[in-house]
């Protein structure tokens, strides 16, 4: 009898951890396909793990300015239990002390972080502690219209291009009569792979800007020269397009550097153009580089249901991730799920996880948004030759500390 009582008490104690736990998860609203996939993951949890452990998950997306609304709710004590954290703002949230460190839970449950791409695990570490687990990711690759290359008798782009050979093929298209071979965005995140590839860096060890260093400056000059000197590129708006994916989908250009989100867009709206596409890795400078755009599931440090929230997070990045990858067509952050992703179009994007850099710029304050806006404004001026690269770098170096709130 005593043994039976001990067993019953143990079971009741275990169940009480999760008893009647309602876990709210939030992110920004997705398109109908993404929303359907995440709702399916939630329903699957609630009817399996949730039913077993007494946890109910509710998906409550945040409309409008996601970060602003989230931070307001977190500071007011009404934040969701689990929520999206974009790598771009991760350090800001980590410094604000609103994220729960996950290391203890990972160790306790022997949770296999080795099944995640190393770059994606490191992306959500702050001061050597883990504050989120990537739900999925995207990288950049080169999209090109094979039909246009064939028409103008220019060899197709390959996975082995250097920046010089890449430029040469664009120049061959231009010389053969194709007006604007490349669509290029005046956005700093798109310049970053050039900087890393050219052997440059974004910041120095003391987190001051390194954009004035020789290799970083050389990369920036090359990027701008594609537009102003070589005249092989224009920004999408100059081609009558809203973004790079639209520019190549409508055949206003022959080449762009875009992510896997363009796959669904083109398949759905421009299926005939999609059939003409070739997709290869980003060209190489001193080394290969691409961008990694990723979002983590993180836990609210103030949630009263930490153990239950961790159970939900584990599901979201395991079985839930499989559901999301199958339903929404995103890239899996878990290597075991990625290995089962047989879509040949995605292979080049997965490859980028091996050498890509996450889209974040470390700063002493954790803030970079203002600096990003200011640099983008300078890039716009550079595209139209209103200033020189030397002028832009001087402006950045002079104002950087103010822009990052130091």
C-alpha positions as CSV (number, residue, x, y, z in Angstrom):
1,X,0.0,0.0,0.0
2,X,2.8,2.4,0.9
3,X,4.5,1.8,-2.4
4,X,1.3,2.5,-4.2
5,X,0.9,5.8,-2.4
6,X,4.4,6.8,-3.3
7,X,3.8,6.0,-6.9
8,X,0.5,8.0,-6.9
9,X,2.2,11.0,-5.2
10,X,5.0,10.9,-7.8
11,X,2.5,10.9,-10.6
12,X,0.4,13.6,-9.1
13,X,3.5,15.8,-8.5
14,X,4.6,15.3,-12.1
15,X,1.1,16.2,-13.4
16,X,0.8,19.2,-11.1
17,X,3.8,20.8,-12.9
18,X,1.7,21.0,-16.0
19,X,-1.8,20.9,-14.6
20,X,-4.2,23.1,-16.5
21,X,-1.3,25.0,-18.1
22,X,-2.3,27.3,-20.9
23,X,0.6,28.3,-23.0
24,X,0.2,31.3,-25.4
25,X,2.5,31.4,-28.3
26,X,2.9,34.5,-30.5
27,X,4.6,35.7,-33.6
28,X,3.7,37.9,-36.5
29,X,0.8,36.8,-38.8
30,X,1.9,34.7,-41.7
31,X,0.4,34.1,-45.1
32,X,-2.5,31.6,-45.2
33,X,-0.2,28.7,-45.9
34,X,2.1,29.5,-42.9
35,X,-0.9,30.1,-40.7
36,X,-2.4,26.8,-41.7
37,X,0.9,25.0,-40.9
38,X,1.4,26.6,-37.5
39,X,-2.3,25.9,-36.5
40,X,-1.8,22.3,-37.5
41,X,1.3,22.1,-35.3
42,X,-0.7,23.6,-32.4
43,X,-3.6,21.2,-32.9
44,X,-1.2,18.2,-33.1
45,X,0.4,19.2,-29.8
46,X,-2.9,19.7,-28.1
47,X,-4.2,16.3,-29.1
48,X,-1.0,14.4,-28.3
49,X,1.6,15.8,-25.9
50,X,-0.7,18.5,-24.5
51,X,-3.5,16.0,-23.8
52,X,-1.0,13.7,-22.0
53,X,0.6,16.4,-19.8
54,X,-2.3,18.8,-19.3
55,X,-1.0,21.7,-21.5
56,X,-3.1,23.7,-23.9
57,X,-1.4,25.8,-26.5
58,X,-3.0,28.8,-28.0
59,X,-1.6,30.6,-31.1
60,X,-2.2,34.4,-30.8
61,X,-0.3,36.3,-33.5
62,X,0.6,39.9,-33.0
63,X,-0.5,42.3,-35.7
64,X,1.1,45.7,-36.5
65,X,4.5,46.6,-35.2
66,X,5.5,43.2,-33.8
67,X,8.5,44.2,-31.8
68,X,7.0,47.3,-30.3
69,X,3.8,45.5,-29.3
70,X,5.7,42.6,-27.9
71,X,8.0,44.8,-25.8
72,X,5.1,46.8,-24.5
73,X,3.3,43.6,-23.4
74,X,6.4,42.1,-21.9
75,X,7.2,45.2,-19.9
76,X,3.6,45.3,-18.7
77,X,3.5,41.7,-17.6
78,X,1.1,40.5,-20.3
79,X,3.5,39.0,-22.7
80,X,3.0,35.6,-24.4
81,X,4.7,32.6,-22.9
82,X,6.6,31.8,-26.1
83,X,7.2,34.1,-29.0
84,X,9.2,34.7,-32.2
85,X,12.5,36.4,-31.9
86,X,14.1,37.6,-35.1
87,X,17.9,37.3,-35.0
88,X,18.1,40.9,-36.2
89,X,16.6,42.1,-32.8
90,X,17.8,39.2,-30.6
91,X,20.6,41.0,-28.8
92,X,18.2,43.9,-28.0
93,X,15.8,41.5,-26.3
94,X,18.6,39.6,-24.6
95,X,19.9,42.8,-23.1
96,X,16.4,43.8,-22.0
97,X,16.4,40.6,-19.9
98,X,13.0,39.4,-21.1
99,X,14.2,36.0,-22.5
100,X,14.5,32.8,-20.4
101,X,18.0,31.1,-20.6
102,X,17.5,27.6,-21.9
103,X,20.8,26.0,-21.0
104,X,19.5,24.3,-17.8
105,X,16.5,22.8,-19.6
106,X,18.7,21.6,-22.5
107,X,21.1,19.9,-20.1
108,X,18.3,18.5,-17.9
109,X,16.5,16.8,-20.8
110,X,19.7,16.0,-22.8
111,X,18.1,17.9,-25.7
112,X,20.2,17.4,-28.8
113,X,21.4,20.8,-30.0
114,X,23.9,19.0,-32.3
115,X,21.0,18.3,-34.6
116,X,20.8,22.0,-35.4
117,X,23.1,23.9,-37.7
118,X,25.8,25.4,-35.6
119,X,25.4,28.8,-37.1
120,X,21.7,28.8,-36.0
121,X,22.5,27.7,-32.5
122,X,25.2,30.4,-32.1
123,X,22.8,33.0,-33.6
124,X,20.7,33.0,-30.4
125,X,23.5,32.9,-27.8
126,X,24.3,36.0,-25.8
127,X,27.2,36.1,-23.4
128,X,27.6,32.3,-24.0
129,X,24.0,31.5,-22.9
130,X,21.2,30.2,-25.2
131,X,18.0,32.2,-25.3
132,X,16.2,30.7,-28.3
133,X,16.1,27.8,-30.7
134,X,15.7,28.5,-34.4
135,X,12.3,27.5,-35.8
136,X,13.6,27.8,-39.4
137,X,15.9,29.9,-41.6
138,X,16.6,31.3,-45.0
139,X,19.8,32.1,-46.9
140,X,20.6,34.1,-50.0
141,X,21.5,32.5,-53.4
142,X,21.8,33.7,-56.9
143,X,18.7,33.4,-59.1
144,X,19.2,33.7,-62.9
145,X,17.0,33.4,-66.0
146,X,18.6,30.6,-68.0
147,X,16.5,31.6,-71.1
148,X,17.9,35.1,-71.1
149,X,21.5,33.8,-70.7
150,X,20.9,31.4,-73.6
151,X,19.4,34.1,-75.8
152,X,22.4,36.4,-75.4
153,X,24.9,33.5,-75.6
154,X,26.3,34.0,-72.1
155,X,27.4,30.9,-70.1
156,X,25.1,30.1,-67.2
157,X,26.1,31.1,-63.7
158,X,27.5,28.2,-61.5
159,X,28.2,27.4,-57.9
160,X,31.9,28.2,-58.5
161,X,31.7,31.8,-59.5
162,X,34.1,34.4,-58.1
163,X,32.9,38.0,-57.9
164,X,35.1,38.8,-60.9
165,X,33.6,36.0,-63.0
166,X,30.1,37.0,-61.9
167,X,30.7,40.6,-63.0
168,X,32.2,39.4,-66.3
169,X,29.0,37.5,-67.2
170,X,26.9,40.4,-66.3
171,X,29.0,42.6,-68.5
172,X,28.7,40.1,-71.3
173,X,24.9,40.3,-71.0
174,X,25.1,44.1,-71.1
175,X,27.5,44.1,-74.1
176,X,25.2,41.7,-76.0
177,X,22.3,44.2,-75.6
178,X,20.5,43.2,-72.4
179,X,19.9,46.5,-70.6
180,X,19.9,45.7,-66.9
181,X,21.3,42.2,-66.0
182,X,21.1,42.6,-62.2
183,X,18.6,43.9,-59.8
184,X,20.3,45.0,-56.6
185,X,18.8,46.4,-53.3
186,X,20.2,49.4,-51.4
187,X,19.9,47.4,-48.2
188,X,22.7,46.9,-45.7
189,X,21.9,43.3,-45.0
190,X,22.4,42.5,-48.7
191,X,25.9,44.2,-48.6
192,X,27.0,42.1,-45.6
193,X,27.8,38.9,-47.6
194,X,30.0,41.0,-49.9
195,X,31.8,42.4,-46.9
196,X,32.4,38.9,-45.3
197,X,33.3,37.4,-48.7
198,X,35.9,40.1,-49.3
199,X,37.5,39.3,-46.0
200,X,36.0,42.3,-44.2
201,X,34.1,42.5,-41.0
202,X,31.2,44.5,-39.6
203,X,32.6,45.5,-36.2
204,X,35.9,45.5,-34.4
205,X,36.5,43.5,-31.2
206,X,35.4,46.6,-29.2
207,X,32.1,46.6,-31.3
208,X,32.9,49.9,-33.0
209,X,32.2,49.9,-36.8
210,X,34.7,48.2,-39.1
211,X,33.1,49.5,-42.3
212,X,36.1,51.8,-42.9
213,X,38.6,49.0,-42.8
214,X,40.2,48.2,-46.3
215,X,38.4,44.9,-47.1
216,X,35.1,46.1,-45.8
217,X,35.4,49.3,-47.8
218,X,36.5,47.4,-50.9
219,X,33.4,45.2,-50.7
220,X,31.1,48.2,-50.4
221,X,32.8,49.9,-53.4
222,X,32.4,46.7,-55.5
223,X,28.7,46.6,-54.6
224,X,28.1,50.3,-55.5
225,X,30.3,49.9,-58.7
226,X,27.8,47.3,-60.0
227,X,25.3,50.2,-60.3
228,X,27.4,53.3,-60.9
229,X,30.6,52.3,-62.7
230,X,29.7,49.0,-64.5
231,X,26.1,50.0,-64.9
232,X,25.0,46.3,-64.9
233,X,22.5,46.8,-62.0
234,X,19.6,48.9,-60.8
235,X,17.4,48.8,-57.7
236,X,14.0,47.2,-58.2
237,X,12.0,50.4,-58.0
238,X,14.1,51.8,-61.0
239,X,12.8,48.7,-62.9
240,X,9.2,49.3,-61.9
241,X,9.2,46.5,-59.3
242,X,8.5,46.4,-55.6
243,X,11.3,44.0,-54.7
244,X,14.0,41.8,-56.1
245,X,11.8,38.7,-56.5
246,X,9.2,40.6,-58.4
247,X,11.9,42.1,-60.7
248,X,13.2,38.7,-61.8
249,X,9.7,37.1,-61.9
250,X,8.5,39.8,-64.3
251,X,11.8,39.5,-66.3
252,X,12.8,43.1,-65.7
253,X,16.3,41.7,-65.0
254,X,18.2,38.4,-65.5
255,X,19.8,38.0,-62.1
256,X,19.0,38.7,-58.4
257,X,20.3,37.5,-55.1
258,X,17.3,36.3,-53.2
259,X,16.0,33.8,-50.6
260,X,13.8,30.7,-50.7
261,X,10.7,32.8,-49.9
262,X,10.9,33.6,-53.6
263,X,10.1,30.0,-54.5
264,X,6.5,30.0,-53.4
265,X,6.0,33.5,-54.8
266,X,7.1,32.5,-58.2
267,X,5.5,29.1,-58.3
268,X,2.2,30.7,-57.3
269,X,2.2,33.8,-59.4
270,X,4.8,33.3,-62.2
271,X,5.0,29.5,-62.8
272,X,6.2,29.9,-66.4
273,X,9.1,32.2,-65.3
274,X,10.0,29.9,-62.5
275,X,10.6,27.1,-65.0
276,X,13.4,29.2,-66.5
277,X,15.2,29.8,-63.2
278,X,18.6,28.5,-62.3
279,X,19.6,28.9,-58.6
280,X,23.3,28.8,-57.6
281,X,25.4,29.7,-54.5
282,X,26.6,33.2,-53.9
283,X,30.0,34.0,-55.6
284,X,33.2,33.7,-53.7
285,X,35.7,36.3,-52.8
286,X,38.4,35.5,-50.3
287,X,35.8,33.1,-48.9
288,X,32.2,32.1,-49.4
289,X,29.5,34.0,-47.6
290,X,25.8,34.5,-47.5
291,X,23.2,35.9,-45.2
292,X,21.3,33.8,-42.7
293,X,17.8,35.1,-41.8
294,X,16.4,33.2,-38.9
295,X,13.7,33.4,-36.2
296,X,13.8,31.5,-32.9
297,X,11.2,30.4,-30.5
298,X,12.0,32.0,-27.2
299,X,10.4,31.7,-23.7
300,X,9.2,34.7,-21.7
301,X,11.5,35.0,-18.7
302,X,8.5,36.0,-16.6
303,X,6.1,33.2,-17.5
304,X,4.8,31.4,-14.5
305,X,4.7,28.1,-16.5
306,X,8.4,27.7,-17.4
307,X,8.4,23.9,-17.4
308,X,5.2,23.7,-19.5
309,X,6.6,26.3,-21.9
310,X,9.8,24.3,-22.4
311,X,7.7,21.2,-23.2
312,X,5.9,23.3,-25.9
313,X,9.1,24.8,-27.3
314,X,10.7,21.3,-27.6
315,X,7.7,20.2,-29.6
316,X,7.7,23.3,-31.8
317,X,11.4,22.6,-32.9
318,X,11.0,18.9,-33.3
319,X,7.7,17.4,-34.5
320,X,6.2,20.8,-34.9
321,X,9.1,21.9,-37.1
322,X,8.5,18.9,-39.4
323,X,4.9,20.0,-39.7
324,X,5.9,23.5,-40.5
325,X,8.5,22.6,-43.1
326,X,6.1,20.2,-44.8
327,X,3.2,22.7,-44.8
328,X,5.0,26.1,-45.3
329,X,8.0,25.0,-47.4
330,X,10.5,26.7,-45.2
331,X,14.0,25.5,-44.5
332,X,14.4,23.2,-41.4
333,X,16.9,24.3,-38.8
334,X,17.3,20.7,-37.7
335,X,19.7,18.7,-39.8
336,X,17.7,15.5,-39.5
337,X,14.6,17.2,-40.9
338,X,16.6,19.0,-43.6
339,X,18.1,15.6,-44.7
340,X,14.5,14.4,-45.5
341,X,13.7,17.6,-47.4
342,X,13.9,16.3,-51.0
343,X,13.0,19.6,-52.8
344,X,16.0,20.0,-55.1
345,X,15.4,23.8,-55.4
346,X,16.1,24.1,-51.7
347,X,19.5,22.4,-51.7
348,X,21.5,25.5,-52.5
349,X,19.8,27.4,-49.7
350,X,20.6,24.6,-47.2
351,X,24.2,24.7,-48.3
352,X,24.4,28.3,-47.3
353,X,23.9,27.4,-43.6
354,X,27.4,25.9,-43.6
355,X,29.1,29.3,-44.3
356,X,26.5,32.0,-43.8
357,X,26.5,34.7,-41.2
358,X,23.3,35.6,-39.2
359,X,21.7,38.9,-39.9
360,X,22.7,40.8,-36.8
361,X,25.3,43.4,-35.9
362,X,26.6,43.2,-32.4
363,X,26.6,46.6,-30.6
364,X,27.4,47.6,-27.0
365,X,23.7,48.6,-26.5
366,X,22.1,45.8,-28.4
367,X,20.5,48.4,-30.7
368,X,21.2,48.6,-34.4
369,X,17.9,49.6,-36.1
370,X,18.7,53.3,-36.3
371,X,22.1,52.6,-37.7
372,X,20.6,50.2,-40.2
373,X,18.1,52.9,-41.4
374,X,20.9,55.5,-41.7
375,X,23.2,53.2,-43.6
376,X,20.4,52.2,-46.0
377,X,19.8,55.9,-46.7
378,X,23.5,56.3,-47.5
379,X,23.3,53.3,-49.8
380,X,20.4,54.9,-51.7
381,X,22.5,58.1,-52.2
382,X,25.4,55.9,-53.3
383,X,23.2,54.2,-55.9
384,X,22.5,57.6,-57.5
385,X,26.1,59.0,-57.1
386,X,25.0,61.7,-54.7
387,X,27.9,60.8,-52.5
388,X,31.1,58.7,-52.7
389,X,32.0,55.6,-50.7
390,X,34.6,57.6,-48.8
391,X,31.8,60.1,-47.9
392,X,29.5,57.3,-46.7
393,X,32.2,55.7,-44.6
394,X,33.2,59.0,-43.0
395,X,29.5,59.7,-42.1
396,X,29.1,56.2,-40.6
397,X,32.3,56.4,-38.6
398,X,31.3,59.9,-37.3
399,X,27.8,59.1,-36.3
400,X,27.9,55.4,-35.5
401,X,27.9,55.7,-31.7
402,X,25.0,58.1,-31.8
403,X,23.0,55.8,-34.1
404,X,23.5,52.8,-31.8
405,X,22.5,54.8,-28.7
406,X,26.0,54.7,-27.1
